[in-house]
Amino acid sequence: MLRYLGPKLKKLKRLNIHMQPEFSTKYFILNTNKYNNKMILSFYLLELFEKQKLKFTFSLSEKIIKKYILFMHKYNYKKFNLINIIEIRLDNTIFNLGYSITIAQAKQLIIHGYFFVNFKLIKIPSFLLKKGDIITLSPKSYYIFKLCKKNLYKKYIKNSNIYDTIYICKNTLISIIYSILNIYNNNNYNNILIMKYYSY
């Protein structure tokens, strides 16, 4: 699993990424302009920043991004852009639904076998979902069940529109994907700049 172990707050400031949950807001607003005003951005540097922002936010490797771009060209996906494909990954969907606090935590829960998709155990964080898929939390660990309920409670305060996709049944949680959730609009990813970066 790809992990960035450096200072995350500095990375968020440098790439101008919208604040994520569980990060301190101390000095963020005051110091963000310090990074933006020092550089004269060229067109290539703008493309590079968009690519780095995408990689850091979703914890993706260069190999995975290139794989998705080739997938788009092969099947001529005009309805979806690169961001849409990343949004339907299992780890990102679990984070958006509120089962985990971070995407890294979502990946860990998937790899350890805590989630079923259409009642089949899936241990691949990059598994692509589709409309109508059913995500079920494994009842094998009561601690994980309590953790997910706690995360869901925090998520409902800010995102009440996803409440109808969650069902609590005894010691398990069931989610039905009615539509693709998009929580990252605040970061304003430029899909055109990212695609041009990989066209060189």
N, C-alpha and C positions, 0 to 999 in steps of 0.2 A: 504494500500500500504506500503510495506517494505521500510524504509528509514534509512540510516546511518547518524546520526547528529553530529558525532565526527569530529576531524580534518582530512580532506580528504587527504591533501598533505602528512602527516606523514604516513597514511595508504598506499598510493601509493609507497612511498619509501620503507617501510617495506616489502611489498609484491612484490616489483620490477615490478610494472605494468607500461607499456608504457604510456607516458603522454597522457591524454585525452584532447579534446578541451576545451577552456575557463579556463584552469588551468595555473597559472604562472609557468614559468620555472626557477624562481629564486632559486638558491642554489640546484636545484634538482640533477644535474649531479655530483656536488662536494660532496654531502652528501649521495648519494645512496650507495656508497661503505662502508660507516660507518656502515650501517645496515647489509650488507652482510658479512663483515669480522669478526664481533664479535661472530658469531654463528658457531658451528660445527653441521652441519645438519645431522640428522639421516634419515633413509629411511622413517620412519613414519612421521617425521616432514616435509619432502619434499611432501609427500602426503597431509598433512594437509595444507601446504602453497598453493598447487595447488587448493584445495577445497575452501580455503578462497579467493584466487584470483578470482576464478569463481563467487563466491557469491557476492563479492564486486563490480566487474565490471558490472555484469548484474542485480544487486539488487535482488537476488533470496534468498528465504528462504530455510532452510534445508528440509522442507516438500515438496517443489516443486521439488528440485533436486532428492529426493528419489522417487517421483512420476514418473519422467522421466526415471529413471533407471529401475523401475518396468515395465514401458511401453515398454522399449527396450527389456527386458527379455520375456515379454508376447508375443510380436509380432515378436520376433527373428529378430530384425533390424540389419542386417549385413552391409547394405550399409551406414547406418548413425551411427555416434557416438554421444555422449552426446552433444558435441559442435554444431553439425549440427542441433540437435533438438532445442537447445536454439536459434540458428541463425534464425530459421523460426518463432519465436514468433512475434506477431504483433508489440509490442513495440520496439523490437530490429530492425525489418525491417523498421519501420518508422524513427528511428534514422539513420540507414544506408542510407536510401534514401535522407536524408537531411531535412526532415520535422521538426526536432527538434534539439536543440543543445546538449541535454543530453538525456539519457534513462529515467531519472526521469521526464523530461519535456514531453517526448513521452507518458509515462504512464498517466500523468495528462490530456493531450489532449484526450486520448482514453476514460478515465473514464468520462470526461465531455461531451462525445458524439460528437466529431468533425470528426470522421472517419467512413466511410462505407466500408465494404468488400463485393464485388459482389452486391453492391447497397443495402446491409442490414446493419443497424446500429449495430456496435459491441462496447461494453463497457468493454471488457475483455482484459487486456494487454497480458495475456498468451495465447491468441487465436493463434493456429498453422495454418500457411498459407501453401499453396501448389502452384505448378507451374501453371500459368494461372489465378490466382486470381487477381481481380481488386480492387485497393484501391482508394477511392475517398474522398477528403476533403469536409466536409459539408460547404455550402455557407452561413450558418446562422450568421457567424461572420466575418466581413471584417477585423477586427484587426488580427484574427488568420491567415487569408489569407495573409495579408501583412507580418506577422511574418514568415510564412512558406516560402514565396518567398525570404525573407532576408536570412533565413537559407540555402535555396537551392543555392543562389548566392555564399555563402561562401563555400559550399560543392563542387560546380562545379570546383572551382579553384584547388582543390586537387584530386577530383574524377570525371574526365570528362567522364569515361567509363559508368556511370550510366545515362547519359543525355538522352539517347533514351528511358528510362522507364518513363519519366515525360512528361505530357501534360498539358499545361495551357489553360483552357477553361473558358473565361469570369471571373467569381468570384469563380472558383473552380479549384482544381488540381487533375489530374487522373494519377495513376501509375499502370502499368501492370507488374506482377512478371514474368520475363522471366527466371531468374535463381536466386539461393540463393546467396545473397551477403555475402562476408566474409571480414570484415574490421579489424578483431582482430587478424590477423596472427602475428602481431608484438609482441604480448604477449606470443606466443608459449605455449598454454595450452597443458598440457600432459594428454590426455584422459585416458591413462592406469593407471597413478598414482591416478587419481580421482576415477576410477572404483574400484581399489584395496582398496582405503580408505573405500568405502562403502561395501566392501565384508567382513569386519571383523564382 
